[in-house]
Amino acid sequence: MGMMGFKTVLAALAMMATAGAAEAQTVYKVGSTPTGTPFTFLDAKTNTIQGMMVDVIEEIGKDAGFKVEIQPMQFSTLIAALTSGKIDIISAAMYGSPERAKVVDFSQDVYAYGEGLVVQSGDAKEYVGFDDLKGKKVGGQIGTRYIDALKASGSPAEVNAYDSLPDILRDVSNGRLDAGIGDYPILAYNLAQGRFPQLRLVKSYKPSVPGPINIAVKQGNAELLAKINASLANMKKDGRFDAILKKWSL
């Protein structure tokens, strides 16, 4: 074998070795949001996205043998980022709605809940549903089912759209809004942290739009979806999922 032949073989072997290494640990880009505590949020201390849905996808990665790289983005841009291939997976407080399921593929349910209602603590009314919001100015988050359902109900005098839940909470606090709706666990978590002492989460309120949250992959990515579902099932069986819920007081 001449020197060239030997070099070619070495090069081929090196390529095979790197291909093997790359295959051993595929890295998937995961879209997640800086707002949505305790599911996802920007941790100011580490400047990284943390939360229950981050822990879930990282645990799934460990189980299924892939690495995850969390990409922070606004909730309303997640689906476009997934369909255009900027990210491979969405793991956030996203409900796998029939409309969204037309453009992306969803995992089995990760966790289920509905919307909650916040008002100023001085407002003692026992709100139960949308009908009780007649004549009120209410805020909801862009891209959520709640804001669509609220508008469709025709009850509030005004429905204002916001990019993030903390903005809604701020405007209910300062009286620009009479009430705010959003993911119940996220509202509960924010209030439990004592950030908004002038607000009250309405205990009598019954969610009109309950639903699960799901992990999303690009349509047709059946292999990745099967891995995610299998790992999720394993975690729910062996207690790892419960440990994550407990960590985030869910």
Rosetta blueprint (number, residue, H / E / L):
1 M L
2 G L
3 M H
4 M H
5 G H
6 F H
7 K H
8 T H
9 V H
10 L H
11 A H
12 A H
13 L H
14 A H
15 M H
16 M H
17 A H
18 T H
19 A H
20 G H
21 A H
22 A H
23 E H
24 A H
25 Q L
26 T E
27 V E
28 Y E
29 K E
30 V E
31 G E
32 S E
33 T L
34 P L
35 T L
36 G L
37 T L
38 P L
39 F L
40 T L
41 F E
42 L E
43 D E
44 A L
45 K L
46 T L
47 N L
48 T E
49 I E
50 Q E
51 G L
52 M H
53 M H
54 V H
55 D H
56 V H
57 I H
58 E H
59 E H
60 I H
61 G H
62 K H
63 D H
64 A H
65 G L
66 F E
67 K E
68 V E
69 E E
70 I E
71 Q E
72 P E
73 M L
74 Q L
75 F H
76 S H
77 T H
78 L H
79 I H
80 A H
81 A H
82 L H
83 T H
84 S L
85 G L
86 K L
87 I L
88 D L
89 I E
90 I E
91 S L
92 A L
93 A L
94 M L
95 Y E
96 G L
97 S L
98 P L
99 E L
100 R H
101 A H
102 K H
103 V L
104 V E
105 D E
106 F E
107 S L
108 Q L
109 D L
110 V L
111 Y E
112 A E
113 Y E
114 G L
115 E E
116 G E
117 L E
118 V E
119 V E
120 Q E
121 S L
122 G L
123 D L
124 A L
125 K L
126 E L
127 Y L
128 V L
129 G L
130 F H
131 D H
132 D H
133 L H
134 K L
135 G L
136 K L
137 K E
138 V E
139 G E
140 G E
141 Q E
142 I L
143 G L
144 T L
145 R H
146 Y H
147 I H
148 D H
149 A H
150 L H
151 K H
152 A H
153 S H
154 G L
155 S L
156 P L
157 A L
158 E E
159 V E
160 N E
161 A E
162 Y E
163 D L
164 S L
165 L H
166 P H
167 D H
168 I H
169 L H
170 R H
171 D H
172 V H
173 S H
174 N L
175 G L
176 R L
177 L L
178 D L
179 A E
180 G E
181 I E
182 G E
183 D E
184 Y H
185 P H
186 I H
187 L H
188 A H
189 Y H
190 N H
191 L H
192 A H
193 Q L
194 G L
195 R L
196 F L
197 P L
198 Q L
199 L E
200 R E
201 L E
202 V L
203 K L
204 S L
205 Y L
206 K L
207 P L
208 S L
209 V L
210 P L
211 G E
212 P E
213 I E
214 N L
215 I L
216 A E
217 V E
218 K E
219 Q L
220 G L
221 N L
222 A H
223 E H
224 L H
225 L H
226 A H
227 K H
228 I H
229 N H
230 A H
231 S H
232 L H
233 A H
234 N H
235 M H
236 K H
237 K H
238 D H
239 G L
240 R H
241 F H
242 D H
243 A H
244 I H
245 L H
246 K H
247 K H
248 W L
249 S L
250 L L
